[in-house]
Amino acid sequence: MDKKADQISNLLKEWENSRDQLEILFRERKYKNAKELMEKGITLFIQFLSWSNELPVRQDETLTFTQYEFKPVNVEERLGFVISRPSLYHSYRQLSELMIEQEKLFMKRTILKKASKP
């Protein structure tokens, strides 16, 4: 695997650990404790979105989703909801779905790249 694939693999493992912890916190209704992990998850999603589109991650700028070719449907609205309400269970579910959808799009892009090579 190349360096970028390793980074994405590590990012997805980190998300999986965070997701497991978030699942427990929301099940126990410890919403305030989930906020920090949700913010970490949001950062991981933004990194994943950038890396899977072969773009650098820009922390200092506001997100413009037009630059991303491979992105989940309605990502702007959905991520905006998650960012504005990180302590809600619905935000956690939305972030989880965004990660799943982006992983599928990343796999699709990987397959298309391999198929286009002579």
DRENVEXKE-617888 format. One record per residue (C-alpha): x, y, z; residue in three letters. Coordinates in pm, 1 decimal. Layout:
<nodes>
{{X; Y; Z}; ALA} ...
</nodes>
This chain:
<nodes>
{{0.0; 0.0; 0.0}; MET} {{108.4; 354.8; -59.5}; ASP} {{147.0; 621.5; 206.7}; LYS} {{-194.4; 781.4; 144.6}; LYS} {{-371.8; 444.6; 168.8}; ALA} {{-194.6; 377.7; 498.9}; ASP} {{-301.5; 717.6; 631.0}; GLN} {{-662.2; 653.0; 532.5}; ILE} {{-651.7; 306.7; 686.8}; SER} {{-521.5; 452.8; 1014.2}; ASN} {{-784.2; 726.9; 1001.8}; LEU} {{-1062.8; 470.1; 959.7}; LEU} {{-927.5; 267.0; 1253.4}; LYS} {{-920.4; 581.8; 1464.3}; GLU} {{-1280.4; 656.6; 1364.0}; TRP} {{-1382.3; 301.2; 1451.5}; GLU} {{-1238.4; 344.0; 1803.1}; ASN} {{-1409.4; 680.9; 1845.0}; SER} {{-1736.2; 538.9; 1708.1}; ARG} {{-1729.4; 254.8; 1961.6}; ASP} {{-1672.9; 500.1; 2246.9}; GLN} {{-1946.5; 730.7; 2118.1}; LEU} {{-2188.7; 439.6; 2094.5}; GLU} {{-2134.6; 368.6; 2464.3}; ILE} {{-2162.6; 734.9; 2567.1}; LEU} {{-2489.9; 783.8; 2379.7}; PHE} {{-2630.3; 454.4; 2506.9}; ARG} {{-2556.5; 571.7; 2863.9}; GLU} {{-2699.7; 916.6; 2778.9}; ARG} {{-2373.7; 1097.6; 2858.4}; LYS} {{-2426.7; 1354.8; 2586.2}; TYR} {{-2195.7; 1622.5; 2723.0}; LYS} {{-1907.5; 1373.5; 2740.2}; ASN} {{-1963.4; 1286.8; 2374.1}; ALA} {{-1900.8; 1640.6; 2246.1}; LYS} {{-1519.7; 1615.7; 2244.6}; GLU} {{-1522.3; 1279.4; 2066.1}; LEU} {{-1776.0; 1409.4; 1815.7}; MET} {{-1551.3; 1705.9; 1738.1}; GLU} {{-1265.8; 1461.6; 1682.2}; LYS} {{-1493.1; 1256.5; 1453.7}; GLY} {{-1585.1; 1567.7; 1254.3}; ILE} {{-1215.4; 1643.1; 1206.4}; THR} {{-1153.8; 1284.4; 1096.2}; LEU} {{-1436.8; 1306.4; 843.4}; PHE} {{-1301.7; 1630.0; 695.2}; ILE} {{-954.4; 1473.3; 668.4}; GLN} {{-1100.9; 1162.6; 506.8}; PHE} {{-1304.9; 1369.9; 262.6}; LEU} {{-994.9; 1564.0; 157.8}; SER} {{-758.9; 1267.6; 138.7}; TRP} {{-1002.7; 1048.5; -51.5}; SER} {{-1033.6; 1328.4; -308.5}; ASN} {{-652.7; 1357.9; -320.0}; GLU} {{-659.6; 1709.8; -179.7}; LEU} {{-467.9; 1856.2; 115.1}; PRO} {{-653.0; 1916.5; 441.1}; VAL} {{-699.9; 2286.1; 509.3}; ARG} {{-777.2; 2356.2; 874.4}; GLN} {{-766.0; 2735.1; 851.4}; ASP} {{-1019.3; 2786.7; 573.5}; GLU} {{-1393.2; 2749.9; 562.3}; THR} {{-1501.5; 2436.2; 381.7}; LEU} {{-1608.6; 2466.1; 21.9}; THR} {{-1750.6; 2137.3; -95.7}; PHE} {{-1745.1; 2222.2; -465.9}; THR} {{-1378.7; 2116.7; -483.8}; GLN} {{-1462.7; 1757.2; -390.5}; TYR} {{-1555.2; 1520.3; -670.8}; GLU} {{-1628.4; 1221.7; -444.0}; PHE} {{-1854.8; 1329.6; -157.5}; LYS} {{-2175.4; 1208.5; 8.6}; PRO} {{-2508.0; 1350.3; -106.8}; VAL} {{-2602.2; 1674.9; 72.8}; ASN} {{-2273.1; 1672.8; 262.8}; VAL} {{-2285.3; 2048.7; 328.3}; GLU} {{-2623.2; 2041.3; 501.7}; GLU} {{-2557.9; 1717.4; 683.7}; ARG} {{-2214.0; 1814.4; 812.9}; LEU} {{-2346.3; 2159.2; 904.3}; GLY} {{-2610.7; 1992.1; 1121.1}; PHE} {{-2348.3; 1772.8; 1290.4}; VAL} {{-2113.0; 2065.3; 1353.7}; ILE} {{-2388.6; 2283.3; 1499.0}; SER} {{-2521.9; 2011.9; 1734.0}; ARG} {{-2235.9; 1771.3; 1818.7}; PRO} {{-2392.9; 1650.3; 2143.2}; SER} {{-2705.8; 1505.9; 1981.1}; LEU} {{-2747.8; 1137.1; 1907.5}; TYR} {{-2886.1; 1226.5; 1563.5}; HIS} {{-2561.0; 1410.6; 1489.0}; SER} {{-2365.8; 1099.8; 1581.1}; TYR} {{-2581.7; 887.3; 1349.5}; ARG} {{-2541.8; 1139.4; 1069.5}; GLN} {{-2163.1; 1149.5; 1111.8}; LEU} {{-2152.1; 769.5; 1111.4}; SER} {{-2349.0; 758.4; 787.2}; GLU} {{-2127.1; 1024.0; 629.2}; LEU} {{-1819.2; 815.5; 713.1}; MET} {{-1977.8; 500.1; 567.7}; ILE} {{-2078.9; 679.0; 248.4}; GLU} {{-1738.0; 841.0; 206.3}; GLN} {{-1566.5; 505.6; 256.8}; GLU} {{-1778.9; 357.5; -22.5}; LYS} {{-1693.9; 650.4; -248.9}; LEU} {{-1324.3; 608.8; -167.2}; PHE} {{-1340.4; 241.2; -261.4}; MET} {{-1520.0; 331.2; -584.0}; LYS} {{-1252.9; 587.1; -670.3}; ARG} {{-976.9; 335.4; -594.9}; THR} {{-1136.8; 75.0; -821.8}; ILE} {{-1186.6; 329.1; -1101.7}; LEU} {{-823.3; 439.5; -1078.7}; LYS} {{-699.1; 79.6; -1097.7}; LYS} {{-929.9; 3.4; -1390.4}; ALA} {{-809.1; 306.3; -1587.5}; SER} {{-441.7; 205.6; -1563.6}; LYS} {{-315.8; 24.8; -1873.5}; PRO} 
</nodes>
